[in-house]
Amino acid sequence: MESTNDLVTKNFEAYPDVAADILNVLLYEGKNEIKEENLLASPTETLYQGEKKLRNQLEDIAKYDMADGEIRTVYLFANQTKKDPDMLLRKAGYIGGIYREQYEKKIQNRFPVIELVLYWGKRRWNENRSVHEMFRDKRLPAKTMSYVDDLKLHVFELRNLPEKVRKQFQSDMRIVVDYLAEGKDYRSEQKVVHKEALIKLLRVLSGDENVEDTEAILQEMNVKEEDEISMCELFDQYVRKGRKEGLREGRIEGRAEGKREGRVEGRAEVIPAMIRTCKRFHISYQDTADSIKKELKLPDIEIEENMKLYW
C-alpha cells in the first residue's frame, strides 16, 4: 500500500502545469520547452519476466509530450525520499520496459524515454549516478569500459536547488521548493492554483501524515479552488483557523480529562491538549505559547515549562 507521502506527492505532480514547470526548469533551464496542454497522462506500469511469472513495476508519474497528435517524448518522475543504491538498475528496468513495449507492439513512431529522479531527502545524494560510476571500483580496462553503455541517472535534490533555479519555477512548485529551502517561516505572495494539493504536500513535507482533513479545513475557511489567493494569505488563514481550533479542542479535551480525574477545571490537561492541536495545524512554537498565555492568563515561566515539556 502506498504511503500518504507518496499519494500526496504524486497527486500534486500530476497536474499538467506543475509537471511542465518541473520539466522546463530542471531539464530546460527555465525555457518554455514543454507546454502543459501537450502533456497527457501515460501508463505508469511496465511488465518484465520474473523467474516464474510476469511482474510489474510502477513509476510515480508518466507523461506523454505530444506534438501533432503523435508522442514526441515520454517523461517519467521517480520520487525518492531516501537514497537508493539500486536506483540505476531500477531505471534500466523502467526505461527498458517502455522501449521493449515499443518493439513488441511494432510501434512505427518510436519515442525516447527520459526519467527524472526527484529526491526529497535531507541527506545529500551520494549514490552512483551512472553505470560507469557503478563499476568504477572494478578497475576495468578503459577499453572495456568504452564498450559499456553508460546509462545516467538524472537526480535533482529538491532541498538543495540554488535560488536562481528556484526562481525559474512559475507554478505552485515554486512555493514547494522555496519552502524546502527556507523552512516553516517561509512566506510568499505568489498566487496559489492547486490549494488543497499544495497544502497537503506542505503538510506531509513537515512530517504530518494525517492530511485527509485538508479539504474540510479549506471549506470551513470558505476557500475555493477557483479563488485568487496568495500563499501568504492562505497560510495566515490556515494558521488562524488552527489556532482557534487548537484553543477549542484543547479546552474540550482538557476539561474532559479534568472531569475524569475529579478536577473541576482540568487546566493541567488543557495546556498539553492545546499544544498537541496547535502542532497538528503547524502553528509555530511562539504563536502557540502566545495563544495559551492569552487564553489561560498564565505567567510566562509556567507557559515556558509546559511548552518545553509537551512541544
N, C-alpha and C positions, 0 to 999 in steps of 0.2 A: 504494500500500500504506500502511495506517495505521501510524503510529509506535507504539512501545511506550508512550509517554506517553499517546497518545490512547486506546489499548485499555485500559490500566490505569485511567485516569480514568473512562471510560465504564462499565467493569465495576463500579467502586465506586459510582457514582451510580445504577446500575440497580437496586440493592436498594431495595425499596419504602419501608423505614423511613428510609433515607438521603434518598431523593427527597422524601418527605413532609416530612422535617425541613428540607431546603433551602427548600422552598416556604413552609412555615409561618413560618420565621424571616425570610427575605428579602422575602416578599410580605405576610405577615400578622402581622408584629411579634411573633412567638413564640406566637400563639394557635393552638390545635389545630384549625385550619380544615380541613386535609387529613388524612384518615385513611389510613394505609398500606394497610389492607385494601381501600380503594376505588380504589387505583391499579392500572391494568392497562397492560401494555406496548402501545404504539401503533406503527404503521408509521413508520419514520424517513425513508422515501423519498417524495418527490413528483416529478412529471414536469412538464416545460414544453417548449413547442415552440421548438427552436433554429432557426437559419437553414435547415438542411437536414433535420433529423431531431429526434425527441423526445430530450430529455436529462433526466437525473435529477439531483436534488440531495438530499443527505443531512443530516439533523440528527443530533446526537450522541445525545441521549436524547429520547424522546417518550412521554408518559404520559397515558392517559385517566383522568380523575377521574370515577368512576361514582356514580350515585345512582338507586336503584330500577330497576336494570337498564338505565339509559339513560346516554349520555355527557353529563356536565354541562359539562366543560371539557377541552381538551387543552392540556397544558403541554409546552413544548419547552425543552431545555437546549442551549445552544451554548457549548462550551468554547473559550476563546481564550487562548493563551499569548503572543501578540503583538497589538499594536494593529492594527486593520484599518479603514482609512478607508472601505471599501466595505461595512462590516457592515450599515448601514441598508438598502442595496439588496439584500443577501443576505437580510435578514429579510423584506423585502417579497416576495421570491420564495418563501421557505419558507411564510410565512403565507398568501400569495395562493394557493399551490398547494393548501393544505388547504381554503380556502374555495371554490375552484373545483371541487374534488372533491365537496364537499357539493352544489354546484349541479348538476354534471353527473350525479351519481348520484341527484338528486332526493330527497335525504335530508330527511325531514319534521322530525325532531327535530334541528334545527341547533344547533351549539355554538360558543362562542368559542374563539379560539386565543391563548395567551399564551406569549411566548418570553422566557426569561432568558438573558442573556449572562454566563456565569461566567468572569471574567477572572482568570487565574492569573499574569499577567506581573508583573515587578518594577517597571517604569515605570508611572507613573500614566496612566490612560486619559484622553486629552485629545482624542479624536476626536469628531465630531458625534454627538449623542445624539437628534436629531430631524430631521425633514425641514426644518422651518423654520430650524434652525441650519445645515443643509447649504447653504441658499440665502441665507443672511444677507448674504454679500459681494456678491450681485447687486443689492442695494439696490432691490428691487422695491417698488412702492407697497403700503402697508398694506392697501388694499382688495384688491389682487391676492392678497396672502398670506393674507387671511382666507378665500379660497376654496381654498387649498392644504391638502389633508388632511395633518395633522401626525402622521405615524407616529413613534412614540417608541421608542427603544432602551433597554431596561432592563438596564443594565450594573452588575454587582456586583464590585467589586475585592476579591477574597478575601484578598489580602495586607494589606489596609488596613481591615478591618472593625473598628469600635470594640469595646472589650472588653465593653460592655453588650450588644452584638449577639451576639458570640461566645458569651456565657454562656447565650443562649437555646437554643442547639443541644442536643438530647438524644441524638442518635445518635453514631456514630463520627465524624461530620462535625465535632463539637466538637474532637476531637483534631487533626483536619487543620487547621482554621483557627487554632487556638492554636499549632500547630507552625509555621505560616506566619508568625505574628506574633512568636513568641518564639525561633525558631531551633532548632538541634540540641540545645541544652541543655534543651529543654522536657521536663518530666516531668508525668505525670498519674496520678491514682489511679482514673480512670474505667474501668469495665469495658469491654473490647473485645468487640464482637459478631462482626464480619467480619474475623478476624485476618489471613488471607492477603491479602485485598483491601486492607486498611489498610496492612500492611507494604509491599506492592508500591507503593502510592501514595506513601507517605512516602519510599521509596527513589527513585522517579522524580523527586519534587519536590526531592530533594537532588542530582540530577544523574546518578543511576545508571540506565543503560539496560538493564543485564543483570540482570533480576529473575526470570528463569524458574526459578532455584534456590530461590525463597522457600518453595514447598511442601515441598521436600526438607529445607530447613533446619528448618522447623517440625516436621516429622516426626522429625528427629534430636533436636530439643528435647523431643519427646514432648508437643507442644502440639496439641490437637484443637480444631476449630471450636466444639464444644459446651462446652469447658472455660470455667469462670468465672475470668477472669484480668484484672488491671488493666493499663493501658498501661505503667505504670512497671515492673511485674514482667515483663511480656512483653519490654519493651525491654532490661531488665537481663539477662534470659536470652539474648536475641539478641546483646547485646554480649559476654557471657561466651563464648558459642559462637564468635563472630567472633574474639575474642582468642585462644582456644585453637586455632582453625583457622589463624589467621594465624601463630602460632608453629610449628605443624606444617608448613604449606605452605612457610613461609619457610625452615625448616631443610632440607626436602627439596629445594626449588628451588635454594637457595644451595649446598648440598653437591654437587648435580648439576653446577652451574656450576663449582664449585671443582674437581671431578674433571676436567671438560673442559679446564680451564685448567692442570691439572697440580698443583693445590694439594690438600693433604690435607683441610684444614678448610673452605676457601672462605668464611671469615667475611665477607669483603668483599661476597659475593653474598647471604649470609643476611640481612643487615640490610635492603637495599632490597627483597628479596622479602617479608620480614615487613611492611615498611611498606606495600607495594602491597596485600597481602592484608588488612591491618587497615583500610586506606582503603576497600576494597571492601565491608567489613562495617560501614562508618561508625563505626569506633572513633575516639574523639577523639584529637587530637594528643597530649595529655598522657598518656592511657591507653596509647597506642601506645609512647611513649617509656618509660613505666614498665615495660611488658611486656618491651621489649628490654633494659632495664637488669637486670631480674630474671633473664631467661633467659640473657643473654650475659655478665653481670658486667662491663660496660664502664664506664669513667669518664664522668661527666656531660658533659664537654666533647666527647668523641668521639660520644656519642649525639646531642647537640645539632647537631653538624656534619652528621651523617648525616640527621637529621630535616629540617634546612633544605635539604639537597641533594635529598632524594628525596620529601618530602611534597608 
